[in-house]
């Protein structure tokens, strides 16, 4: 069980790092005019998919608390 939690935490850390890297790449691309619109869209879609994966993993790691 602890190995599973540790594996999820490692994957979560990796996804968060990749998400931050994409954010930096998007910002850099936007600063350089003109920027490739198609490339920007692909990066943003990838960033959203990563965010969804991050939220899913965080929900798996944190138990539901019913008040």
KEKE-3310 file (N, C-alpha, C; in steps of 0.2 Angstrom, whole numbers, plus 5000, padded with zeros to 4 digits):
npx = (5004:5010:5019:5012:5006:5017:5022:5011:5013:5026:5023:5014:5022:5030:5021:5017:5029:5031:5019:5022:5033:5027:5019:5029:5034:5024:5022:5034:5033:5022:5027:5036:5034:5029:5019:5017:5001:4995:5004:5004:4991:4991:5001:4993:4982:4989:4993:4981:4977:4986:4984:4971:4975:4983:4974:4966:4975:4978:4966:4965:4975:4971:4959:4941:4932:4919:4908)
npy = (4994:5006:5007:5010:5022:5030:5028:5035:5048:5051:5051:5061:5072:5072:5075:5088:5095:5094:5101:5114:5116:5117:5128:5138:5136:5140:5153:5159:5156:5165:5177:5179:5186:5185:5171:5153:5148:5136:5128:5134:5131:5116:5115:5121:5112:5101:5105:5106:5093:5087:5094:5089:5076:5078:5082:5071:5062:5068:5067:5054:5052:5059:5056:5055:5066:5066:5078)
npz = (5000:5004:4995:4983:4986:4987:4974:4967:4972:4967:4953:4953:4957:4946:4935:4939:4938:4924:4920:4925:4917:4904:4906:4906:4894:4886:4889:4885:4871:4868:4871:4860:4846:4829:4835:4834:4831:4831:4837:4850:4854:4854:4865:4876:4876:4880:4893:4899:4900:4908:4919:4923:4925:4936:4946:4947:4952:4964:4970:4972:4982:4993:5005:5004:5014:5024:5031)
capx = (5000:5014:5023:5007:5005:5024:5022:5007:5016:5031:5020:5011:5027:5033:5016:5017:5035:5029:5014:5026:5037:5023:5017:5035:5035:5018:5023:5039:5030:5018:5032:5040:5029:5023:5020:5014:4995:4994:5009:5001:4985:4994:5004:4988:4978:4993:4993:4975:4976:4991:4980:4966:4978:4985:4968:4964:4980:4977:4960:4967:4979:4967:4953:4935:4930:4912:4908)
capy = (5000:5012:5008:5013:5029:5033:5029:5040:5054:5052:5053:5068:5077:5073:5079:5095:5098:5095:5106:5120:5117:5119:5135:5142:5136:5144:5160:5160:5156:5170:5183:5180:5188:5181:5164:5148:5147:5129:5125:5136:5127:5110:5116:5122:5106:5096:5107:5105:5086:5086:5097:5084:5070:5080:5082:5064:5059:5071:5064:5047:5052:5062:5052:5059:5067:5068:5082)
capz = (5000:5004:4988:4979:4988:4985:4966:4965:4974:4962:4947:4954:4957:4939:4932:4941:4935:4917:4920:4925:4911:4899:4907:4904:4886:4883:4891:4881:4865:4868:4871:4854:4841:4829:4838:4830:4834:4831:4843:4856:4855:4857:4872:4880:4877:4884:4899:4902:4901:4913:4925:4924:4928:4943:4950:4948:4957:4971:4973:4974:4987:4998:5006:5005:5021:5025:5037)
cpx = (5004:5018:5018:5006:5012:5024:5017:5010:5022:5028:5017:5016:5030:5028:5016:5023:5034:5024:5018:5030:5033:5021:5023:5035:5030:5019:5029:5037:5026:5022:5035:5035:5032:5024:5015:5007:4994:4998:5006:4995:4987:4997:4998:4984:4982:4993:4987:4974:4981:4987:4975:4969:4981:4980:4966:4969:4979:4971:4961:4971:4976:4960:4947:4934:4923:4911:4901)
cpy = (5006:5013:5011:5020:5033:5033:5034:5047:5056:5054:5060:5073:5078:5076:5086:5099:5099:5100:5113:5122:5119:5126:5139:5142:5140:5151:5163:5161:5163:5177:5184:5180:5187:5174:5160:5146:5140:5126:5127:5132:5120:5110:5117:5116:5101:5098:5106:5097:5084:5089:5092:5078:5072:5080:5075:5061:5062:5068:5057:5047:5055:5059:5057:5060:5070:5072:5080)
cpz = (5000:4998:4983:4980:4986:4977:4964:4967:4969:4955:4947:4954:4949:4935:4933:4938:4928:4916:4920:4919:4905:4899:4905:4897:4883:4884:4886:4873:4863:4867:4864:4848:4834:4832:4834:4834:4836:4837:4849:4858:4858:4864:4877:4882:4881:4891:4903:4904:4907:4920:4927:4928:4935:4948:4952:4953:4964:4974:4976:4981:4994:4999:5006:5012:5021:5031:5040)
residu = (UNK:UNK:UNK:UNK:UNK:UNK:UNK:UNK:UNK:UNK:UNK:UNK:UNK:UNK:UNK:UNK:UNK:UNK:UNK:UNK:UNK:UNK:UNK:UNK:UNK:UNK:UNK:UNK:UNK:UNK:UNK:UNK:UNK:UNK:UNK:UNK:UNK:UNK:UNK:UNK:UNK:UNK:UNK:UNK:UNK:UNK:UNK:UNK:UNK:UNK:UNK:UNK:UNK:UNK:UNK:UNK:UNK:UNK:UNK:UNK:UNK:UNK:UNK:UNK:UNK:UNK:UNK)
# end
